[in-house]
Amino acid sequence: MPELPEVETIVRNFRPRLVGQRIASFNTSWPKSITPSFPRVRSALTDRSITALTRRGKFIVLHLNDASWLLVHLRMSGRFEWAADAPRRPNHIRSTWRFTTGEKLYFCDARKFGRITHTHDLAIATADLGPEPLARNFTPTALRTILKQRRRQLKPLLLDQSVIAGLGNIYTDEALHRAGLHPATTSDRVSATQSERLHESIRSVLRLAIRNHGTSIDWIYPGGWMQKRLRVYGRTNEPCRTCGTPIKSLRIAQRGTHICPKCQPKNGHKRTRRRKRSTKG
C-alpha cells in the first residue's frame, strides 16, 4: 500500500494537471468503491472544478469549487493514470474522470480495494485520522504524550492511522531502526530521549522518501528511488548499513517486520534490576 511519501509524490505530480480542470463526467465500473453512492457522486462531480489537490494521511484530496471534497484512497493497488500518457489503454480501470478539455484521468485498481468518497465536511470525513507526522503541531512533546498515554507495542501503534496518519510498514520499520528501538517495545516504556529520537527519525525518513519520490518495490507504484536508501525494510539477511549485522525478519502483530538485532536490541527498553547487597559480614 502506498504510504505518505508515495501519496505525497502522486499529489505533487498530478497537481499541475488537475488543478483548474472542470469535470465533464465521472463514470465507474466498480460502484462498490464509491461513497455515498455512484449516482450521488456522479451528480456531485459533474460540472465541478478542481481548485486544489492535497493529501491527508494516505488520502488524496481533491478540493472542489462548491466547497466539497473528493477523497481517494489507493489501498493496496490503486493508482492514477493520465490517459494522454498511456501508450495504450491501461488495465484494471475502475473509474474515469473526463474533463471539459477532453482529457481523461483513470483510477486503476487491480485488487478493487481502493475507495473514492465525496463529502461536504472534510473534518468529519477525516476525523478518525491522527496528526500529520510532518505538520508543525507534531512536536516531540506531542509524540511523547501519544506514547505515554498508551501501552502498546511500537510497531502496531505507529501503524494505527488514528494515532499518526500516513505511516505504513516500510517507513515504520525504517524509523524504528534509525531510532534504535525494537518494534516490540511497549510505548509507555520509551524514555524521553528515545521518544525524541523516534520523532526525529519519523520526520527525517519521510522527508528523505519524499525527496526520492517514494519506494518502488513492484509495478503498482513505479518511479521511486527510496528502495535504494532503505536500511532494513525488505533486506532480510543483508548486512545492516549501520553495523553490518544481518537484517532479521519477524512478525509483530501479524505484520512482517525487519530489524537489525544489534542496532535494535529486544530488551533495550527494560530496566536492569539492581542486585541486593548482602547484609552478611
N, C-alpha and C positions, 0 to 999 in steps of 0.2 A: 504494500500500500504506500503510495506517495506520502511523504511526511512534510513537515513545514517547509524545508528548503526546496523540495520539488514543487510544491504548490505555489510557493512564492515565485519561483522561476517561471512557472506557467503564467502566472498573473502578469509578471513583468514583460514576458514575451508577447502576450496577446493584448495587453492594454492599448498599445498604439493603434491596433487594427479594430478593436471593438468599441472603444470609447467614441461616441458620436454617431455610431450606427443606429439606424431606425429599423426595428424588426417588422418585416412584412408578414412573416408567418412562422409558426412553430409547429412541428409535427414529431410524432414518436411512433415507433413500432413496439415499444415496451412501456405501456401506460402504467404498469405496476410501479415503475420507478418515479412517477410524478406525483407530487403532493401540492395541494389537497386532492386534485384530480386532473387528468389530462384536459378535459373540456374547459375547466375553470382556468387552468394555467395558460392554455392556448388563447383564451379570450383576454386574459390579463396582459399577455405579452404583445399581442398584435397591435401594431402602430405605436409601440412604446420605444423610446430612445434610451440607449445606454449612456449614462452620464459619468460613470466611474467604474473601475474594476479593482477590487481589493481582496484581501484574504482575512479570514478569521479562523484560527486554528488550522484545520485541514480543509476548510471550506473555501471555494472560490465564490466571491460575492459580486454579482452584477447589480449596480445601482441603477434604477430606472427613473425616468423623468416624472413619474406620478408619485414619487416618494414611497415606492415599494421596492422590494429586493428579490433577486433570484439567487438561491444558494445551490451550488453544485458540489457534491461530494464524490470524489473519484473512486473511493473504496479500493478494491483490490486491483481492478484492471481498467478503470475509466481513463479516458484521455480526450483532449480536444484535437481536432484535425481541421485545418483550414482547407476548404475544397480546392482552392486555386493552387495550393502547394502539393497536392496529392497527384502523382503521375497517373494513378488510376483510382477508381472508387474504392475507399478503404473497406476493410472487413468489419463486421460487427457494429455497424452504425445503428444506434438506438434512437437518437433524437437529432433533429436538424433545425437550425435557425436559418431562415432566408431573410436577407436584408434588402432594403429598398435599392441598394446599389447593385443588386443582382448577385452579390457574393453570398457564400454559404459557410456556416460553421457546423461541423459534425461533432456529436458526442458519441464516441466509440467505446464499447464496453463488452469484452468477450464473456465475462462471467456474470454480467447483468446485476451486479451488486451496487452500482452507482446510484445516486439519488439526486433528483432535481426538485427543489422546493421553492414555491413562491410565497412570500409573506409581506404583510403590511406593517409588521413590527419586528424589526431585526433584533432588538433586545430580547424579546420573548423567544424568538426562534433560536437564539444562541445562548439562552440563559443557563443551559447545562454545561457550558464550557468554562474552564478555569482561565486564569490570566494568561496573557501572551508572554512567552519567555523572553522576547526581545523588547518588550514595552518598558517604559521608564518606571512604571509602578511595580515591576517585577524586580524588587531590590533584594540584596542578601538577607535583609530582615524579613521580607515577605516570604522568602523560601524557608528561612529558619522557622517561622511560625507554622508554615504548612507541614514541615517535618515533625515538629514538636507536638502538634495537635493530633497527630495520628500515630498509630503503632502498626505499620505495615512494612513489608519488605520494599526496599527501594525500587527494584525493577517494576513490579506491578503498580506501585504508587505513581511513578513517573509516567507510566503508560496510560494512566487514567486521565481521560480528556477533561473530566470535571475538576481535576486537580490542577493540571497545567495543560494548556491547549497546544497541540502541534507535534509533541514528541511521539516517536514510534520506536520500533525495535532497533533500528540502525543507530539513531543518534542517542538513544538512552544508553546503549552499550558503550558507545564512544565517549559520552560524557562521564559515565561512571569510571571508565578506565583512566581518563585524564585526571579525574578527581582522586584516584587511588582507592575507590570504595567498592567493596564486594556487593553485587546486586541483591544478595540475600540479607544484607544488613537491615535491621529494623530502623525505621526512620527516627524514632524517638531516642535512639542511641547515638545518633550522629552528633558530633561535637560542633561547637560554634565555628571552629577553624575548618572542619571538614565541610560544613554547610556552606561556608563562604567559598571554599574551593570548588564545590559542586556547582554553585551558582555561576562562577566564572567559567567553568568547563562547559556547562549547558550553553551559555551565550556564545562562547568562542567557537564551539564546534558547529553551531547553527550558522553563525556568520561565515565561517570557513566554507561550509557546504553551499551556502547561497552564492558565494564568490565563485565556486566551482560548478555552479548550475545543478547541484544535487548529485545523487548517486544513481548510476545506471548499472543495474545488475541483470536486466533482462530486456526483452523487446517492449515491455509496457511503458517504460519511461526511458527513452533514449536521449543522448546528448549531454549527459552529465559526466564530470570528471572526478567527483569526490571519491569514487571507489579506489582511486589510486592513492588516496590520502588516509584511508581508514586504518586504524591501528589494531582493532580486534574483530570487528564485525565481519563474518564470512571468511576469517583467516585461520580456521581450525588447524592446529599442528604447525602453522607457520610461526617464525620467531617474532616475539614481541618487538615492536620498533623502538621500545624504550630500554628493555633489559636483555632481550634475546631469548627469554623463556618461551617454549612453545605455547601457543594460544590454545586454550581448552574450551570445549563447547559443553554446555549443560542445559537443563531445563529448569526454569523457575516460574512457578505459577502457570505451567503449561506453555510457556513461551521459550523458544530457542534463544540461548544467551551465550555470549562469547566474552571470555575474560582472560587476563593474564594472572595465573596463580601467584606470581611473585609480586606484581605491582598492586594486586587487589586481594590481599590475604583474607581468607574467610573469617577468621576470628579477630581481625584487626580492630574491630569496634568493641571487643569485650575488654572489660577491665581485668587487670591481673590482681588476683587476691593475694593479700599480704599474709605471709606465714606468721602464726602466733609465736611470740617469743617464749622460750621455755623459762619457767619460773624456778626450775631446779638449779641448785648451786652451780 
